[in-house]
Amino acid sequence: MGTGAAMDVYKTEPLPSSSALWDCPNLLMSSHNADLTSDYFQLGWDVWRSNLEAVMQGASLVTPVDPSAGY
């Protein structure tokens, strides 16, 4: 596997189509979403805990990373 980076926050949002980042190899870009809801932090901790339990049990993560699929 090669090296790369992932970004979801940019100096200017939305990222202008003229940005050189669009052509940057090995860069995974996603939108910066402002989805703060009343249960945002609890849901985040629930996912984190599920992944921790999966790791401890040798199971698959609930939020796997699949570079071949682009994420």
CYANA upper distance limits for C-alpha pairs under 8 A (distance plus 0.5 A):
  3 THR  CA     26 ASN  CA      7.47
  4 GLY  CA     25 PRO  CA      8.44
  4 GLY  CA     26 ASN  CA      5.14
  4 GLY  CA     27 LEU  CA      6.21
  4 GLY  CA     28 LEU  CA      8.25
  5 ALA  CA     26 ASN  CA      7.06
  5 ALA  CA     27 LEU  CA      5.56
  5 ALA  CA     28 LEU  CA      6.73
  6 ALA  CA     27 LEU  CA      6.22
  6 ALA  CA     28 LEU  CA      5.04
  6 ALA  CA     29 MET  CA      6.27
  6 ALA  CA     30 SER  CA      8.36
  7 MET  CA     27 LEU  CA      8.05
  7 MET  CA     28 LEU  CA      6.88
  7 MET  CA     29 MET  CA      5.54
  7 MET  CA     30 SER  CA      6.91
  8 ASP  CA     29 MET  CA      6.40
  8 ASP  CA     30 SER  CA      5.41
  8 ASP  CA     31 SER  CA      5.85
  8 ASP  CA     32 HIS  CA      5.36
  9 VAL  CA     13 GLU  CA      8.22
  9 VAL  CA     31 SER  CA      7.94
  9 VAL  CA     32 HIS  CA      6.00
 10 TYR  CA     14 PRO  CA      8.27
 10 TYR  CA     15 LEU  CA      7.14
 12 THR  CA     16 PRO  CA      7.91
 15 LEU  CA     19 SER  CA      7.33
 17 SER  CA     22 TRP  CA      7.91
 20 ALA  CA     24 CYS  CA      7.16
 21 LEU  CA     27 LEU  CA      8.37
 28 LEU  CA     70 GLY  CA      7.94
 28 LEU  CA     71 TYR  CA      7.69
 35 ASP  CA     40 TYR  CA      8.18
 36 LEU  CA     40 TYR  CA      6.20
 39 ASP  CA     43 LEU  CA      6.53
 40 TYR  CA     44 GLY  CA      6.75
 41 PHE  CA     45 TRP  CA      6.69
 42 GLN  CA     46 ASP  CA      6.60
 43 LEU  CA     47 VAL  CA      6.85
 44 GLY  CA     48 TRP  CA      6.72
 45 TRP  CA     49 ARG  CA      6.48
 46 ASP  CA     50 SER  CA      6.64
 47 VAL  CA     51 ASN  CA      6.70
 47 VAL  CA     62 VAL  CA      7.86
 47 VAL  CA     63 THR  CA      8.43
 48 TRP  CA     52 LEU  CA      6.67
 49 ARG  CA     53 GLU  CA      6.59
 50 SER  CA     54 ALA  CA      6.65
 50 SER  CA     61 LEU  CA      8.17
 50 SER  CA     62 VAL  CA      7.32
 51 ASN  CA     55 VAL  CA      6.69
 51 ASN  CA     61 LEU  CA      5.62
 51 ASN  CA     62 VAL  CA      6.40
 51 ASN  CA     63 THR  CA      7.83
 52 LEU  CA     56 MET  CA      6.69
 53 GLU  CA     57 GLN  CA      6.66
 54 ALA  CA     58 GLY  CA      6.45
 54 ALA  CA     59 ALA  CA      5.19
 54 ALA  CA     60 SER  CA      6.48
 54 ALA  CA     61 LEU  CA      6.23
 54 ALA  CA     62 VAL  CA      8.24
 55 VAL  CA     59 ALA  CA      6.46
 55 VAL  CA     60 SER  CA      7.71
 55 VAL  CA     61 LEU  CA      7.47
 60 SER  CA     64 PRO  CA      7.81
 65 VAL  CA     71 TYR  CA      6.45
 66 ASP  CA     70 GLY  CA      7.11
 66 ASP  CA     71 TYR  CA      5.96
 67 PRO  CA     71 TYR  CA      5.77
